[in-house]
Amino acid sequence: MLALVLFATGTVAAAELFHRAQAGSADGEHMWIATYRAQECMEALRNLTFAGLTVGSGVLTSVTGCATSIAELPSGSRSVTVASTNANLKQVSVTVSWTAPGGTTNAVLQTYRSNV
């Protein structure tokens, strides 16, 4: 009887460990896809001139590689924000968001572009 209880306890623990490993794997895959899609957009933005980087939020969605929806992620979306820090410097942020079981998750890449 004791062996049966120990076997059942071990089986339940192993099943929980397997479930957590699968959830961690899915989270890692989603983060990898989000980072890749943010980098894809950031690379497309490198081809724009300094003047072509329009200051604002949710801009530049017409640039190839910067579309707003991302099909590989659950409720995945991408946004681009350009802020002017001074006359010759702009801050560019690409945010990829998706819905995870614990709530909304983001991956953000940020860089600066100079007019010099």
N, CA and C of each residue as an Amber inpcrd file, in Angstrom:
protein
   348
   0.8180000  -1.1850000   0.0000000   0.0000000   0.0000000   0.0000000
   0.8740000   1.2670000   0.0000000   1.9330000   1.2550000   0.7930000
   2.8410000   2.3950000   0.8450000   3.5130000   2.6250000  -0.5060000
   3.8710000   1.5600000  -1.1740000   4.4910000   1.6720000  -2.4950000
   3.5200000   2.3060000  -3.4840000   2.2560000   1.9750000  -3.3850000
   1.2460000   2.5400000  -4.2770000   1.1020000   4.0450000  -4.0410000
   1.1110000   4.4730000  -2.7800000   1.0100000   5.9000000  -2.4540000
   2.2320000   6.6490000  -2.9650000   3.4180000   6.1050000  -2.7580000
   4.6380000   6.7430000  -3.2450000   4.6680000   6.8080000  -4.7700000
   4.2120000   5.7510000  -5.4240000   4.1670000   5.7380000  -6.8900000
   3.1990000   6.8060000  -7.4060000   2.0190000   6.9230000  -6.7770000
   1.0210000   7.9080000  -7.2020000   1.5510000   9.3300000  -6.9930000
   2.2100000   9.5660000  -5.8680000   2.7730000  10.8950000  -5.5950000
   3.8410000  11.2470000  -6.6190000   4.7010000  10.3150000  -6.9200000
   5.7530000  10.5510000  -7.9160000   5.1900000  10.7930000  -9.2990000
   4.1390000  10.0740000  -9.6550000   3.5200000  10.2390000 -10.9730000
   2.8750000  11.6230000 -11.1050000   2.1840000  12.0510000 -10.0570000
   1.5580000  13.3770000 -10.0800000   2.6310000  14.4670000 -10.1810000
   3.7110000  14.3230000  -9.4430000   4.8000000  15.3100000  -9.4920000
   5.4410000  15.3610000 -10.8790000   5.6450000  14.1900000 -11.4850000
   6.2400000  14.1490000 -12.8240000   5.3030000  14.7760000 -13.8560000
   4.0010000  14.5470000 -13.7190000   3.0370000  15.1380000 -14.6570000
   3.0430000  16.6620000 -14.5380000   3.1270000  17.1840000 -13.3220000
   3.1850000  18.6350000 -13.1100000   4.4670000  19.2070000 -13.7040000
   5.5690000  18.5220000 -13.5270000   6.8420000  18.9710000 -14.0880000
   6.7820000  19.0020000 -15.6130000   6.1680000  17.9960000 -16.2160000
   6.0220000  17.9500000 -17.6730000   5.1800000  19.1260000 -18.1590000
   4.0840000  19.4160000 -17.4500000   3.2050000  20.5330000 -17.8270000
   3.9550000  21.8640000 -17.7540000   4.7220000  22.0730000 -16.6970000
   5.4800000  23.3210000 -16.5440000   6.5660000  23.4530000 -17.6120000
   7.1750000  22.3430000 -17.9790000   8.1950000  22.3750000 -19.0280000
   7.5820000  22.7660000 -20.3660000   6.4060000  22.2500000 -20.6660000
   5.7230000  22.6150000 -21.9150000   5.3570000  24.0940000 -21.9240000
   4.8540000  24.6110000 -20.8120000   4.4850000  26.0300000 -20.7340000
   5.7250000  26.9110000 -20.8960000   6.8210000  26.5260000 -20.2740000
   8.0640000  27.2870000 -20.4210000   8.5830000  27.2620000 -21.8400000
   8.4290000  26.1330000 -22.5050000   8.8640000  26.0170000 -23.8970000
   8.0300000  26.9220000 -24.8000000   6.7210000  26.9590000 -24.5800000
   5.8480000  27.8250000 -25.3840000   6.1850000  29.2940000 -25.1480000
   6.4370000  29.6740000 -23.8900000   6.8110000  31.0660000 -23.5900000
   8.1110000  31.4440000 -24.2920000   9.0800000  30.5370000 -24.2610000
  10.3530000  30.7990000 -24.9210000  10.2010000  30.9450000 -26.4220000
   9.3650000  30.0950000 -27.0140000   9.1320000  30.1750000 -28.4580000
   8.4570000  31.4930000 -28.8210000   7.4800000  31.9100000 -28.0340000
   6.7970000  33.1760000 -28.3100000   7.7570000  34.3520000 -28.1880000
   8.6240000  34.3230000 -27.1920000   9.5960000  35.4140000 -27.0340000
  10.5710000  35.4450000 -28.2030000  10.9830000  34.2740000 -28.6740000
  11.8920000  34.2070000 -29.8160000  11.2250000  34.7860000 -31.0610000
   9.9840000  34.4000000 -31.3300000   9.2540000  34.9120000 -32.4960000
   9.0680000  36.4240000 -32.3790000   8.6910000  36.9030000 -31.2060000
   8.4740000  38.3370000 -31.0020000   9.7600000  39.1250000 -31.2250000
  10.8630000  38.6290000 -30.7020000  12.1360000  39.3190000 -30.8810000
  12.5490000  39.3180000 -32.3490000  12.3290000  38.2000000 -33.0280000
  12.6560000  38.1120000 -34.4510000  11.8270000  39.1060000 -35.2600000
  10.5220000  39.1770000 -34.9870000   9.6450000  40.0960000 -35.7310000
   9.9600000  41.5600000 -35.4120000  10.3590000  41.8610000 -34.1940000
  10.7680000  43.2340000 -33.8600000  12.0590000  43.5770000 -34.5900000
  13.0060000  42.6430000 -34.6370000  14.2720000  42.8680000 -35.3370000
  14.0380000  43.0410000 -36.8380000  13.1040000  42.2670000 -37.3890000
  12.7600000  42.3780000 -38.8090000  12.2930000  43.7980000 -39.1390000
  11.4570000  44.3520000 -38.2920000  10.9630000  45.7170000 -38.5040000
  12.0950000  46.7280000 -38.3080000  12.9020000  46.5200000 -37.2930000
  14.0130000  47.4400000 -37.0210000  14.9700000  47.4830000 -38.2140000
  15.2400000  46.3460000 -38.8210000  16.1090000  46.3020000 -40.0020000
  15.4760000  47.0460000 -41.1780000  14.1580000  46.9160000 -41.3380000
  13.4740000  47.6420000 -42.4140000  13.5470000  49.1470000 -42.1820000
  13.4780000  49.5600000 -40.9330000  13.5410000  50.9890000 -40.6160000
  14.9360000  51.5720000 -40.8380000  15.9490000  50.7260000 -40.8040000
  17.3180000  51.2070000 -41.0720000  17.4570000  51.7480000 -42.4830000
  16.6230000  51.2590000 -43.3950000  16.6950000  51.6820000 -44.7910000
  16.0240000  53.0330000 -45.0400000  15.3100000  53.5520000 -44.0510000
  14.6690000  54.8570000 -44.2090000  15.6660000  55.9650000 -43.9100000
  15.4500000  57.1120000 -44.5160000  16.2770000  58.2750000 -44.2020000
  15.8750000  58.8190000 -42.8360000  16.7110000  59.6690000 -42.2830000
  16.4070000  60.2910000 -40.9950000  15.0940000  61.0690000 -41.0800000
  14.9060000  61.7880000 -42.1640000  13.6720000  62.5720000 -42.3440000
  12.4550000  61.6680000 -42.5300000  12.6710000  60.4450000 -43.0260000
  11.5730000  59.5110000 -43.2410000  11.0300000  58.8820000 -41.9750000
  11.7430000  59.0450000 -40.8730000  11.2740000  58.5340000 -39.5850000
  10.3250000  59.5490000 -38.9640000   9.0430000  59.3800000 -39.2070000
   8.0240000  60.3050000 -38.7290000   7.8390000  60.1510000 -37.2280000
   7.9080000  61.2520000 -36.5160000   7.7480000  61.2340000 -35.0590000
   6.3010000  60.9220000 -34.7220000   6.1010000  59.9700000 -33.8140000
   4.7690000  59.6080000 -33.3550000   4.6910000  58.1510000 -32.9590000
   3.5170000  57.7470000 -32.4980000   3.2830000  56.3730000 -32.0670000
   2.4010000  55.6660000 -33.0810000   2.6790000  54.3860000 -33.3370000
   1.8840000  53.6160000 -34.2890000   2.1240000  54.0370000 -35.7220000
   3.2900000  54.6100000 -36.0040000   3.6000000  55.0950000 -37.3460000
   4.3990000  54.0510000 -38.1110000   4.5810000  54.2850000 -39.3750000
   5.4420000  53.4820000 -40.2510000   4.9570000  52.0500000 -40.4400000
   3.6620000  51.8050000 -40.3460000   3.1480000  50.4540000 -40.5690000
   3.1480000  50.0900000 -42.0440000   3.3220000  51.0690000 -42.9240000
   3.3570000  50.7840000 -44.3540000   4.7280000  50.2820000 -44.8010000
   5.7300000  50.3640000 -43.9340000   7.0660000  49.8750000 -44.2610000
   7.0260000  48.3520000 -44.2990000   7.5710000  47.7540000 -45.3560000
   7.6080000  46.3010000 -45.4670000   8.3760000  45.7310000 -44.2860000
   7.7520000  44.7850000 -43.5710000   8.3650000  44.2020000 -42.3860000
   7.8860000  44.8240000 -41.0930000   7.0070000  45.8230000 -41.1880000
   6.5080000  46.4870000 -39.9820000   4.9820000  46.4600000 -39.8860000
   4.3450000  45.4670000 -40.4750000   2.8880000  45.3590000 -40.4040000
   2.4510000  45.2020000 -38.9520000   1.2240000  45.5940000 -38.6660000
   0.7780000  45.5920000 -37.2730000   0.4380000  44.2110000 -36.7310000
  -0.0610000  43.2970000 -37.5460000  -0.4460000  41.9880000 -37.0190000
   0.6660000  40.9660000 -37.2320000   0.7680000  40.0430000 -36.2760000
   1.7540000  38.9670000 -36.3460000   1.0050000  37.6600000 -36.1290000
   0.8520000  36.8880000 -37.1890000   0.0280000  35.6880000 -37.1590000
   0.6170000  34.5750000 -36.2980000   1.9360000  34.5380000 -36.1270000
   2.5630000  33.4280000 -35.3910000   2.3400000  33.5110000 -33.8780000
   1.8920000  34.6590000 -33.3900000   1.6900000  34.8510000 -31.9500000
   0.2050000  34.9700000 -31.6430000  -0.2270000  34.4590000 -30.4950000
  -1.6420000  34.6070000 -30.1290000  -1.9820000  36.0790000 -29.8760000
  -2.8760000  36.6040000 -30.6770000  -3.2540000  38.0280000 -30.6250000
  -2.0210000  38.9230000 -30.7670000  -1.1060000  38.5380000 -31.6460000
   0.1570000  39.2630000 -31.8140000  -0.0120000  40.5640000 -32.5770000
   0.6610000  41.5990000 -32.0980000   0.6380000  42.8950000 -32.7800000
   1.9960000  43.5640000 -32.6250000   2.2890000  44.4750000 -33.5570000
   3.5600000  45.1890000 -33.5560000   3.2740000  46.6740000 -33.7140000
   4.0220000  47.4960000 -32.9840000   3.8800000  48.9460000 -33.1250000
   5.2610000  49.5870000 -33.1370000   5.3290000  50.7220000 -33.8310000
   6.5780000  51.4730000 -33.9520000   6.3410000  52.8620000 -33.3690000
   7.2630000  53.2940000 -32.5290000   7.1970000  54.6310000 -31.9470000
   8.5100000  55.3490000 -32.2330000   8.3970000  56.5630000 -32.7570000
   9.5750000  57.3870000 -33.0270000   9.4430000  58.6590000 -32.2040000
  10.4770000  58.9390000 -31.4210000  10.4920000  60.1460000 -30.6030000
  11.7280000  60.9640000 -30.9600000  11.5690000  62.2700000 -30.9960000
  12.6840000  63.1620000 -31.2880000  13.2920000  63.6270000 -29.9720000
  14.5590000  63.2590000 -29.7470000  15.2160000  63.6820000 -28.5080000
  15.8530000  65.0540000 -28.6640000  16.3170000  65.3640000 -29.8660000
  16.7680000  66.7160000 -30.2200000  16.7560000  66.8130000 -31.7430000
  17.2690000  67.8860000 -32.3110000  17.1630000  68.1140000 -33.7540000
  17.8750000  67.0490000 -34.5830000  18.9090000  66.4390000 -34.0450000
  19.6890000  65.4770000 -34.8240000  19.6530000  64.0560000 -34.2850000
  18.6900000  63.7360000 -33.4150000  18.6420000  62.4050000 -32.8160000
  17.1950000  61.9700000 -32.6060000  16.8800000  60.7560000 -33.0700000
  15.5450000  60.1980000 -32.8750000  15.6640000  58.8330000 -32.2080000
  14.7400000  58.5790000 -31.3060000  14.6640000  57.2900000 -30.6320000
  13.5910000  56.4530000 -31.3240000  13.9550000  55.2530000 -31.7620000
  13.0310000  54.3640000 -32.4670000  12.7940000  53.1360000 -31.5940000
  11.5120000  52.8380000 -31.3100000  11.1380000  51.6770000 -30.5110000
  10.1670000  50.8150000 -31.3030000  10.4310000  49.5160000 -31.3270000
   9.5200000  48.5460000 -31.9360000   9.0410000  47.6380000 -30.8120000
   7.7190000  47.5850000 -30.6250000   7.1210000  46.7760000 -29.5660000
   6.2610000  45.6920000 -30.1960000   6.5070000  44.4490000 -29.8060000
   5.6770000  43.3250000 -30.2310000   4.9520000  42.8250000 -28.9900000
   3.6160000  42.7550000 -29.0640000   2.7850000  42.3160000 -27.9440000
   1.9980000  41.0800000 -28.3400000   1.7490000  40.2140000 -27.3650000
   0.9250000  39.0400000 -27.5880000   0.2780000  38.6440000 -26.2780000
  -0.7450000  37.7970000 -26.3780000  -1.4700000  37.3440000 -25.2060000
  -0.9320000  35.9970000 -24.7660000  -0.3830000  35.9610000 -23.5620000
   0.0930000  34.7210000 -22.9540000  -0.9370000  34.2960000 -21.9110000
  -0.8530000  33.0630000 -21.4060000  -1.8240000  32.6380000 -20.3840000
  -1.8600000  33.5370000 -19.1520000  -0.7410000  34.1700000 -18.8030000
  -0.7020000  35.0480000 -17.6370000  -1.0930000  36.4840000 -17.9320000
  -1.3420000  36.8210000 -19.1830000  -1.6940000  38.1840000 -19.5600000
  -0.8980000  38.6300000 -20.7730000  -0.9510000  39.9150000 -21.0630000
  -0.2570000  40.4580000 -22.2180000   1.2450000  40.5470000 -21.9410000
   2.0370000  40.1290000 -22.9250000   3.4900000  40.1570000 -22.8160000
   4.0400000  40.9940000 -23.9620000   5.1650000  41.6720000 -23.7250000
   5.7860000  42.5440000 -24.7240000   7.2540000  42.1970000 -24.9110000
   7.7170000  42.4200000 -26.1230000   9.1510000  42.4160000 -26.4200000
   9.4210000  43.7570000 -27.0960000  10.3910000  44.5000000 -26.5770000
  10.6660000  45.8480000 -27.0780000  12.1230000  45.9370000 -27.5090000
  12.3370000  46.4290000 -28.7220000  13.6900000  46.7580000 -29.2030000
  13.7270000  48.2620000 -29.3880000  14.8480000  48.8510000 -29.0110000
  14.9760000  50.3020000 -29.0730000  16.3680000  50.6780000 -29.6010000
  16.3960000  51.7160000 -30.4260000  17.6590000  52.2030000 -30.9500000
  17.5500000  53.7090000 -31.1620000  18.6500000  54.3010000 -31.5240000
  18.6800000  55.7450000 -31.8160000  19.2150000  55.9410000 -33.2220000
  18.6730000  56.9220000 -33.9400000  19.1460000  57.2920000 -35.2670000
  19.6330000  58.7310000 -35.2310000  20.7750000  58.9460000 -35.8430000
  21.3730000  60.2720000 -35.8710000  21.2780000  60.8660000 -37.2610000
  21.1760000  62.1800000 -37.3200000  21.1450000  62.8890000 -38.5890000
  22.5510000  63.3210000 -38.9960000  23.5250000  62.9510000 -38.2360000
  24.9100000  63.3740000 -38.4980000  25.5600000  62.4340000 -39.4710000
